[in-house]
Amino acid sequence: MENLVFSNMLHRPARTVVSVLGIAVGVLLIVFTVGLSNGTMRERGKREANVGAEIFFRAGGSIGMSGGEALNLPAPLKTEIERSEGVQTAVMLAQNSVAADDNNTGNRLIDGVNFDEYATVAGLNIIEGRAITNADNEAIVDTGFQKQKKFKIGDKIKLWEREFTIVGTYEPAAGPRVKIPLNVMQAQLGGEGKVSAFLIKIKPGTKPEEVAENLQNKFPNNQILLTSQIPELYMQGIPALNVFLNVIIGVAAVISALVILLTMYTTVTERTRQIGIMKSLGMSNLQIGWTITQEALLLSFLGIVSGVVLTVILRYLLTRVTTLEVEISPLVLAITTVVGLIGGVLGALYPAIKAARLDAVEALSYE
């Protein structure tokens, strides 16, 4: 029976290849879209957590990590925080999201920092050029962003309809990819003397959880987050994204099922006479239906493998020319495999039933 399945597929190689590619597109739609969304959000979350501080202190009521809130924490709060038990230093931070025509989301999150204190905690090193000063319209970018956008020292980057001069590049990537002087962002947003958050470095030998609890008790109206939790915050911060990804998975499953349905229905129609011969030789309805289903499952499996291979190739090409990340997780691959095989079975269901119900005499006389 296995030889019959393979011979059926090889009888029309062009149609088999097209069917496999059709399923592969559905798999690519699932794995790549989900992987790109999750990978980009997780990479951004890791950068936000890679700031050398253990605790992220921000105003109560802040939602997500979009940088859409106003600067609403008084800068002098830094002194009170540093007097708290277990705190070594608190670094002032302003964040804002600005329009960016060259960005995939249409917005870019940027940091306003006092470079020296921020670099000390985050471990930043200037690779090319120099650090930002308190002068207007200066910016530094991480080397990955520089490579992606092909920036050179002295190039301009547009923020708030103003042009900022790139005066240096830094490593490692920590937080948003573009940083400007804190006082410049405060003046731009009308928030002189205020910040978005504080990055808190704890004293050696103390536990982040205990320090965070102490800070929460001391400042109950503010949000105290462990930086290790930030990646998951990003993953959970956009509920609409999860709905979108579920829709993508559903659409891809329907595409796979329709491709299999069309392929197997055409196969049964073309092989009506062959099915009649098999019935006359004693093959049961169950065996004929299972043969059709096996062929559908094999096509689905080949399509799934091809889709994953295409995803890996596309991921490799994308990461070479951009800073985007595509996360190919075992869970997504498992879901994709199950969805693809179920789609194959559903698509083969009607053709298999039709083939099994054919009358042997009518099938033999079919032209």
MARFIGU-884329 format. One line per 3 residues: number of its first residue (from 1); their letters; for each residue x, y negated, z of C-alpha. Coordinates in steps of 0.25 Angstrom, whole numbers, plus 5000, padded with zeros to 4 digits. Each point is the difference from the previous one (the first is absolute). Layout:
BEGIN
NUM	A	X/Y/Z ~ ...
***
This chain:
BEGIN
1	MEN	5000/5000/5000 ~ 5012/4991/5003 ~ 5005/5002/4986
4	LVF	4986/4996/4995 ~ 5000/4987/5008 ~ 5014/4996/4994
7	SNM	4997/5004/4986 ~ 4987/4992/5001 ~ 5008/4988/5004
10	LHR	5011/5002/4989 ~ 4990/5002/4989 ~ 4997/4985/5000
13	PAR	5013/4994/5006 ~ 4997/4985/4996 ~ 4987/5001/5007
16	TVV	5006/5006/5012 ~ 5011/4989/5001 ~ 4990/4989/4999
19	SVL	4991/5007/5011 ~ 5013/5001/5009 ~ 5003/4985/4997
22	GIA	4986/4996/5003 ~ 5001/5007/5014 ~ 5014/4994/5002
25	VGV	4994/4986/4998 ~ 4990/5003/5011 ~ 5011/5005/5009
28	LLI	5009/4988/4997 ~ 4989/4991/5003 ~ 4998/5006/5014
31	VFT	5015/5002/5004 ~ 5006/4988/4994 ~ 4989/4990/5004
34	VGL	4999/5005/5014 ~ 5015/5002/5001 ~ 5002/4985/4995
37	SNG	4990/4994/5010 ~ 5005/5008/5012 ~ 5015/4999/4996
40	TMR	4999/4985/4998 ~ 4993/4998/5013 ~ 5009/5009/5008
43	ERG	5012/4994/4994 ~ 4995/4986/5004 ~ 4997/5005/5014
46	KRE	5014/5006/5001 ~ 5006/4986/4996 ~ 4991/4993/5011
49	ANV	5005/5010/5010 ~ 5014/4999/4996 ~ 5003/4987/5007
52	GAE	5008/5005/5012 ~ 4990/4996/5010 ~ 4991/5010/5008
55	IFF	4988/4992/5002 ~ 4992/4991/4991 ~ 4992/4989/5008
58	RAG	4989/4992/4993 ~ 4987/4993/5003 ~ 4988/5007/5004
61	GSI	4989/5002/4989 ~ 5011/5002/4989 ~ 4995/5010/4989
64	GMS	5010/5008/4992 ~ 5013/4995/4995 ~ 4996/4991/4989
67	GGE	5006/4987/5005 ~ 4987/4993/4998 ~ 4999/4995/5014
70	ALN	5004/4986/5004 ~ 5012/4997/5008 ~ 4993/5001/5014
73	LPA	5010/5004/5011 ~ 5008/4988/5007 ~ 5015/5001/4997
76	PLK	5003/4997/5015 ~ 4993/5014/5003 ~ 5014/5006/4997
79	TEI	5005/4995/5013 ~ 4989/5007/5008 ~ 5002/5013/4992
82	ERS	5015/5000/5003 ~ 4997/4999/5015 ~ 4992/5013/4999
85	EGV	5005/5013/5006 ~ 5008/5008/4990 ~ 5001/4989/4989
88	QTA	5013/4997/4995 ~ 4997/4989/4989 ~ 4988/4995/4993
91	VML	5001/4996/4985 ~ 4990/4990/4994 ~ 4994/5004/4987
94	AQN	4990/4993/4991 ~ 4994/5008/4988 ~ 4991/4996/4989
97	SVA	4995/5006/4987 ~ 5002/4991/4988 ~ 4995/5002/4986
100	ADD	5009/5007/4990 ~ 4998/5002/4986 ~ 5011/5010/4998
103	NNT	4995/5009/5012 ~ 4991/5012/4998 ~ 4990/4996/5011
106	GNR	5000/4985/4995 ~ 5006/4996/5014 ~ 5013/5000/5007
109	LID	5003/5001/5015 ~ 5011/4991/5004 ~ 5007/4997/5014
112	GVN	5004/4987/5006 ~ 5012/5003/5010 ~ 5011/4993/5007
115	FDE	5011/5009/4993 ~ 5010/5001/5010 ~ 4991/5006/5011
118	YAT	4992/5008/4990 ~ 5013/5006/4994 ~ 5006/5003/5014
121	VAG	4988/5009/5003 ~ 4997/5006/4986 ~ 5014/5002/4997
124	LNI	5000/4992/4987 ~ 5013/4998/4992 ~ 5001/4990/4989
127	IEG	5005/5007/4988 ~ 5001/4989/4990 ~ 4999/4985/5001
130	RAI	4997/4994/5014 ~ 4989/5000/5011 ~ 4988/4990/5000
133	TNA	5002/4988/5008 ~ 4989/4990/5005 ~ 5000/4993/4986
136	DNE	4988/5000/4992 ~ 4997/5009/4988 ~ 5011/5011/5003
139	AIV	4997/5015/5000 ~ 5007/5013/5002 ~ 4996/5014/4994
142	DTG	5003/5014/5002 ~ 5009/5007/4990 ~ 4989/5009/4996
145	FQK	4991/4989/4996 ~ 5012/4993/4993 ~ 5002/5012/4992
148	QKK	4986/5002/4996 ~ 4998/4985/4996 ~ 5014/4998/4995
151	FKI	5002/4988/5008 ~ 5013/4993/5001 ~ 5005/4990/5011
154	GDK	4995/4987/4996 ~ 4987/5005/4993 ~ 4987/4994/5004
157	IKL	4988/5007/5006 ~ 4986/4994/5001 ~ 4993/4999/5013
160	WER	4988/4992/5003 ~ 5002/4993/4987 ~ 5014/4996/5004
163	EFT	5013/5005/4995 ~ 5009/5006/5010 ~ 5015/5002/4997
166	IVG	5006/5014/5003 ~ 5012/4997/5007 ~ 5004/5015/5005
169	TYE	4996/5014/5000 ~ 5000/5010/5012 ~ 5000/5014/5005
172	PAA	4993/5008/5005 ~ 4986/4998/4996 ~ 4992/4995/5012
175	GPR	4986/4994/5000 ~ 4996/4992/4988 ~ 5010/5000/4989
178	VKI	5000/4984/4999 ~ 5005/4992/5012 ~ 5000/4985/5002
181	PLN	5003/4991/5011 ~ 4990/5000/5012 ~ 4998/4985/5001
184	VMQ	4997/4999/4985 ~ 4989/5010/5001 ~ 4995/4993/5012
187	AQL	4999/4987/4993 ~ 4994/5006/4988 ~ 4989/5006/5008
190	GGE	4998/4989/5009 ~ 5004/5008/5012 ~ 5012/4993/5006
193	GKV	5004/5006/5013 ~ 4992/5012/4997 ~ 5003/5014/4995
196	SAF	4993/5013/4995 ~ 5007/5010/5009 ~ 5012/5003/5009
199	LIK	5009/5012/4997 ~ 5004/5005/5014 ~ 5013/5008/5002
202	IKP	5000/5007/5013 ~ 5011/5002/5010 ~ 5009/5013/4999
205	GTK	4995/5011/5009 ~ 4985/4996/5000 ~ 4989/5007/4993
208	PEE	4992/4992/4989 ~ 4986/5005/5005 ~ 5003/4995/5014
211	VAE	5004/4987/4996 ~ 4989/4999/4990 ~ 4990/5003/5011
214	NLQ	5006/4990/5009 ~ 4999/4989/4989 ~ 4985/5004/4998
217	NKF	4997/4998/5014 ~ 5007/4987/5001 ~ 4995/4995/4987
220	PNN	4986/5007/4999 ~ 4994/4991/4989 ~ 5011/5004/4990
223	QIL	5004/5012/4991 ~ 5012/5008/5005 ~ 5004/5011/4989
226	LTS	5012/5009/5000 ~ 5007/4998/4987 ~ 5000/5015/4998
229	QIP	4985/5000/4999 ~ 5001/4989/4988 ~ 5001/5010/4989
232	ELY	4987/5007/5004 ~ 4993/4987/5002 ~ 5003/4997/4985
235	MQG	4994/5013/4996 ~ 4987/4998/5008 ~ 4999/4985/4998
238	IPA	4993/5000/4987 ~ 4987/5009/5001 ~ 4996/4997/4986
241	LNV	5013/5006/4994 ~ 4996/5013/5006 ~ 4986/5000/4994
244	FLN	5007/4996/4986 ~ 5009/5012/5001 ~ 4989/5009/5003
247	VII	4992/4995/4988 ~ 5013/5003/4992 ~ 5001/5014/5005
250	GVA	4985/5002/4996 ~ 5001/4994/4986 ~ 5013/5009/4998
253	AVI	4992/5012/5004 ~ 4989/4997/4991 ~ 5009/4998/4988
256	SAL	5007/5013/5003 ~ 4987/5008/5001 ~ 4995/4993/4987
259	VIL	5013/5004/4992 ~ 4998/5014/5005 ~ 4985/5001/4997
262	LTM	5003/4994/4985 ~ 5011/5010/4998 ~ 4994/5012/5005
265	YTT	4986/4997/4994 ~ 5007/4999/4986 ~ 5008/5013/5003
268	VTE	4988/5008/5003 ~ 4993/4994/4988 ~ 5011/5004/4991
271	RTR	5002/5014/5006 ~ 4986/5004/5000 ~ 5003/5012/4990
274	QIG	5012/5004/5008 ~ 4992/5000/5013 ~ 4990/5009/4993
277	IMK	5011/5009/4996 ~ 5005/5001/5015 ~ 4986/5003/5005
280	SLG	4998/5011/4990 ~ 5013/5006/5005 ~ 4994/5000/5014
283	MSN	5005/4988/5006 ~ 4990/4995/5011 ~ 4994/4986/5001
286	LQI	5008/4998/5013 ~ 5013/5003/4993 ~ 4997/4991/4988
289	GWT	4996/4989/5010 ~ 5013/5002/5008 ~ 5008/5000/4987
292	ITQ	4995/4986/4997 ~ 5002/4995/5014 ~ 5014/5005/5000
295	EAL	5003/4992/4988 ~ 4994/4988/5006 ~ 5008/5002/5013
298	LLS	5013/5002/4992 ~ 4997/4987/4992 ~ 4998/4993/5012
301	FLG	5012/5005/5007 ~ 5009/4996/4988 ~ 4993/4986/5000
304	IVS	5003/4998/5015 ~ 5015/5004/4998 ~ 5001/4991/4988
307	GVV	4993/4988/5007 ~ 5010/5001/5012 ~ 5012/5001/4990
310	LTV	4995/4987/4993 ~ 4998/4993/5014 ~ 5014/5004/5004
313	ILR	5006/4994/4986 ~ 4991/4988/5002 ~ 5005/4998/5014
316	YLL	5014/5001/4996 ~ 4999/4990/4989 ~ 4992/4990/5009
319	TRV	5010/5000/5011 ~ 5011/4997/4991 ~ 4994/4987/4995
322	TTL	4992/4996/5012 ~ 5000/5000/5015 ~ 4987/5007/5000
325	EVE	4999/5014/5008 ~ 4992/5012/4995 ~ 4997/5010/5012
328	ISP	4998/5014/4995 ~ 4995/5007/5013 ~ 4997/5015/5001
331	LVL	4986/4997/5005 ~ 4997/4992/4988 ~ 5006/5011/4991
334	AIT	4991/5010/5008 ~ 4988/4992/4998 ~ 5003/4998/4985
337	TVV	5002/5015/4998 ~ 4987/5004/5007 ~ 4992/4989/4993
340	GLI	5006/5004/4986 ~ 4997/5015/5002 ~ 4986/4997/5005
343	GGV	4998/4991/4988 ~ 5005/5011/4991 ~ 4990/5010/5007
346	LGA	4988/4991/4999 ~ 5004/4997/4985 ~ 5001/5014/4997
349	LYP	4987/5004/5007 ~ 4990/4997/4989 ~ 5008/5006/4988
352	AIK	5003/5012/5009 ~ 4985/5003/5003 ~ 4997/4997/4985
355	AAR	5011/5010/4995 ~ 4995/5011/5010 ~ 4985/4998/4996
358	LDA	5003/5002/4985 ~ 4993/5012/4993 ~ 5010/5009/4994
361	VEA	4992/5003/4988 ~ 4997/4985/4997 ~ 5015/4996/5003
364	LSY	5005/5011/4990 ~ 4991/4994/4989 ~ 5005/4985/5004
367	E	5006/4993/4988
***
